[in-house]
Amino acid sequence: NRRNDRNELVVSEMIGPSSPAAVRTSIRTYRPDYTVAWFSAGTPERRWATAAGLIPVPRVTALTQVVRPLADLTVDLSRPEAWHLSLGDLELL
């Protein structure tokens, strides 16, 4: 993307343990001014993003999410770690 006169690389998903290498290759290939991603804390994707060299930005907080389950679920949706969000999910909000 081109945003505010800068080249932006958006990492919307990371799938599998080879993801960090793919992100590093993309950064070397496309040479963006900055790279942006979002993965929920405690998830493998968050660990892979860190392994790729991405670092958290201080004081950036998650969106306030509201949920209304449409069926009985085995997961507690009130716990943020149950969401497993990525930037691909957040772009749809």
C-alpha positions as CSV (number, residue, x, y, z in Angstrom):
1,N,0.0,0.0,0.0
2,R,0.9,3.6,-0.4
3,R,-0.3,5.6,2.7
4,N,0.6,9.2,3.6
5,D,3.2,9.3,1.0
6,R,5.0,6.2,2.4
7,N,5.2,2.6,1.2
8,E,3.5,0.3,3.6
9,L,3.8,-3.5,3.8
10,V,0.8,-5.1,5.5
11,V,1.2,-8.5,7.0
12,S,-2.4,-9.7,7.3
13,E,-1.9,-13.3,8.0
14,M,1.0,-15.6,9.1
15,I,0.4,-19.3,8.5
16,G,2.9,-21.8,9.7
17,P,6.4,-21.7,11.3
18,S,8.0,-20.6,8.0
19,S,6.1,-17.3,8.1
20,P,8.9,-15.3,9.7
21,A,11.3,-16.1,6.9
22,A,8.6,-15.1,4.3
23,V,8.0,-11.8,6.1
24,R,11.7,-11.0,6.2
25,T,12.0,-11.9,2.4
26,S,9.1,-9.6,1.6
27,I,10.7,-6.7,3.6
28,R,14.0,-7.2,1.7
29,T,12.2,-7.5,-1.7
30,Y,9.7,-4.6,-1.4
31,R,11.7,-2.3,0.9
32,P,8.7,-0.7,2.5
33,D,9.1,2.4,4.6
34,Y,7.3,0.5,7.4
35,T,5.6,-2.8,8.0
36,V,2.4,-3.2,10.0
37,A,0.7,-6.3,11.4
38,W,-1.6,-7.3,14.3
39,F,-1.8,-10.6,16.0
40,S,-3.4,-11.4,19.4
41,A,-1.1,-11.7,22.4
42,G,-0.1,-15.3,23.2
43,T,-0.7,-16.7,19.8
44,P,1.8,-18.5,17.5
45,E,1.3,-15.7,15.0
46,R,2.4,-13.1,17.5
47,R,5.5,-15.2,18.2
48,W,6.2,-15.6,14.5
49,A,5.8,-11.8,14.0
50,T,8.4,-11.2,16.7
51,A,10.7,-13.8,15.1
52,A,10.3,-11.9,11.8
53,G,11.7,-8.8,13.5
54,L,8.4,-6.9,14.0
55,I,8.2,-5.1,17.3
56,P,5.2,-3.9,19.3
57,V,4.4,-0.2,19.2
58,P,4.0,1.1,22.8
59,R,0.6,2.4,23.9
60,V,-1.3,0.9,21.0
61,T,-4.4,-0.9,22.4
62,A,-6.8,-3.3,20.9
63,L,-10.3,-2.3,19.7
64,T,-13.2,-2.7,22.0
65,Q,-15.0,-5.8,20.8
66,V,-18.6,-6.7,21.4
67,V,-19.9,-10.2,20.8
68,R,-23.3,-11.9,20.7
69,P,-22.8,-15.6,20.2
70,L,-25.4,-17.1,17.8
71,A,-25.0,-20.6,19.2
72,D,-23.6,-22.3,22.3
73,L,-19.9,-22.3,22.0
74,T,-17.2,-24.2,23.8
75,V,-14.9,-21.1,23.9
76,D,-15.2,-18.2,26.3
77,L,-15.5,-15.2,24.0
78,S,-15.0,-12.8,26.9
79,R,-11.3,-13.8,27.0
80,P,-9.2,-11.8,24.5
81,E,-6.9,-14.7,23.9
82,A,-9.8,-16.8,22.6
83,W,-10.2,-14.5,19.6
84,H,-6.9,-15.2,17.7
85,L,-7.3,-12.0,15.7
86,S,-5.1,-11.0,12.8
87,L,-4.9,-7.8,10.8
88,G,-6.9,-9.6,8.1
89,D,-9.8,-9.9,10.6
90,L,-9.5,-6.3,11.8
91,E,-9.6,-4.9,8.3
92,L,-13.2,-6.1,8.0
93,L,-14.4,-4.2,11.1
